[in-house]
C-alpha cells in the first residue's frame, strides 16, 4: 500500500469514528472547553464580574462590548471553564438569518412571556426572539451528553414548561 493510499485509509477511518458533540463556539470561545483566563486574554477585563445562577459571570457591555454585540455574558463554572455564553446582538437578526446560520429544523417553543425560542440541541444553541420577531439573545452551551453533563434548566423540558431566558442585558 502506498503512503497516499495509507493516508486515505486513515482519513476514512478517522471520519467513521463517532465524535462527541461539541458546543458551537462563539468568537473562539467554546462552552465546556475554554477556560476563564482565555476569555480575559482574548477580550480583556470584563465590564462587570459577579455571580449569576451560581456561576461567575464575565460581562462585556458599554465601551467594552464585544464587536457586534450590545452585551456578551460568559458564565464560568467552579472548574474555571466557560459553561455558557449569552450574546445580545447589536444588529437586528431575523428568523431567516438564524435558519441560514444554524439550520431550518429547530425545536420551537416559547418563554413564559410567549416570546419564540428556537433550540438547536445538537450544537447547544438557543435563540431567543423578541415580540417583534428579531433576535434578542443567543445562548451557547455544551449540548447535553457532551463531556460533562450540562446543567439542567430549573424547569422541566419543553413543551411542559419553556426554557429559562438569558439574563437581561445589564444597563
N, C-alpha and C positions, 0 to 999 in steps of 0.2 A: 504494500500500500504506500503510495507516495505521501509526502508530507502534506500536500494540498488535500488529498483525499482524507487523510487523518484529521486535519483541521476541520474539514467539512463535517466529518462524522462526529467529532467532539462538539461542534457547534449545534448540530442537530440533536445530540443527546442532551446538551445543556438546555435547549429550548423546550425539550419534552419534560423536563423536571418541573414538579409543581413549585410555584413561587408563592411565598406567603404574601397576602395582601398588605400593601403599604398605604399609608395615608398620602393624599395628594399634597405635595409640597407647595408652599407659597413663599415667593421671594427667597428661595433656597433654604427655607426652614421647614423641616418635616416633623409633624407631631409623632411622638413616640420614639424619635431618633435624636433630634437636635437638643443640645444642652443649652441651658440659660446663658452661659458665658458666650456661646456662639451668637446668640441673638444680640447681646450687648456689643460684641465685637463687630457685628455687621451693621447695626443701626445706631450705636451709641447708647448712652444712658437714656432710659425712658423718661417721659414727661412725669409720669407717676408710677410708683411702685407700691403695691399694697396686697391685701388678701381679698380674694374673691372666690366664693364657693370652696373655701378650704385650701386654695392653691395660691401661689404667688402670682400676681398679675403685673406684667410689664406693659404699660400703656403708653403708646406713642400718639400724641394728638397736638393740635395747635401748630406752633412753629416746628415741632419735632414730628409731625405727622409724616408717615412714610409716603413717598411719591404715589399719587393715585388714590390716596385714602383720606377720609376725614379723620379716621382713627383706626388703629390696629391694637389688639389686645393679645398678648401671648400668656397663656396660663401654664404655669410650671408646677409640676408635682413635687412631693417631698424628695424624690430621687434626683431633682435638679434637671429633669428633662421636660421639654415642652410637651404638654398633653393636648393642648387645644389652641387654635388661633381663631380669633374673631376679627373680621375685616369689615369696615364700614366704608364702601367705595365712595370716592368723590364724584365719579361720573355716574350718570343715570344709565343703568343697565336694565334692559327689558328681558322678558321671558325668552324671546328668540335668541338673544345673545347668550343666555345661560344654557339653553338647549344646544346651541352650536359649540359651546365650550365643554360642557360636561356630559351631554347626551340627551336624547329625546325621550327617555323612558324612566323618569324618576318616580319614586313613590311620592304621591302628593297627599298632603294633609294640611291642617290649619293650626294656628296658635290659639290660645284661649280667647283672644280678641278677633278671631276669624281672619287673620292675615294668612295668605297662602305660604306654604313651606314645601320646597322640593327637597327630597332626600336621595342622595346617591350613596347608598351603603357601601358598595364595593370599593369606593375610593375615599370614604369618610368625609363627604362634603354635604352640608345642608345650606340651602339658600332660602333666606327669609325675605319675602316681598312686603312692601308697604301696601296700604289700601289702594294706592294709585297704580299698582301693578309693577312698580320699579323696585329693583333690588335694594333692600335696606341693609342687609348684612349677609356675610358668607362665613360659615363656620367650617374649619378644617380640623379633623381629629382622626386618630388612628381607627380604621374600621374594626368592628368587633371581630374577635378571633385572630387579629394580627398581633403577634408578640404577646405582650402582657394584656390581660383583659381590660377593655375600655371601661371607664366608669359608667354606670347605668344612670339614665336620667332619673330624676326624683319621682317622676310619674310613670305610669305603665306605658308600654309601647303603643303607638297608634294602631288602630283607629280608636281605641278606648279613650285615650287622652292624648292631646297634642304634645309634641316635644317642647322642651323648655326653649325660650327665645334667648338670644345672646344678651348680655348686659347692654343697656343703652349707652350710647356714647357719653362720656363724661363731658361736662361743659368746659 
